[in-house]
Amino acid sequence: MVKGKQMNTEELHFLGIKVVYKDMVDKGYKILNVRNETDVNPQILAMKDDKRFFIVVRTTTYPEMGILIPTLAAEVLHHATKHNATCLFASVGIANANGETEEEMSKPEVGGEYYINYKGLQDFPSY
């Protein structure tokens, strides 16, 4: 049963970034910068093996996964080209672990417990 305050868009977005950040650190990336604003892209700038990476993170609630729209992908790719960076995409889905129904699972709560659907960094889609 859902009882707490439901996460807003910014809180959900920040949780997704934290999931991706931890995964990247665990895989040996050096994080140069993180931006958690929903209107700033990319969210994470990183280095690994002397290569620069731009990571766009998209987070949404269960049962969906974050998606990357083509116009945004094109903007980030253009920016990355100027900086000799490789673009990667991180799609995150968050579910309320205490939800008993599909609807309750789709409403993660601030400070609650979560199921995280994240399959790792993905190559940037080409449209």
C-alpha angles and dihedrals in degrees: 000000000000111000110151136070112295115237116256123222094269094049091048091048092050092050090053091050090051090053092051093042092055092047091051094049089049089053094052103261117148107224112220100177141355125200117189099185111119093225097050121090134226100030098196130038114193146163131218129166090356091302125121120226133196112201123196113199123199120183131184140158131275131314092022131071126219114269134205115223118217097240092054091046090054092050093050093045090052091050092046092052090058089054098040090243133148116231122225130181128218118196116193132184121192126199130186102248091204094054115117097191134043089254094051091047089055091061110070113194129223108261091006133126119271145197108218123207107197124142098187134259115333132200112261110265117246115221 
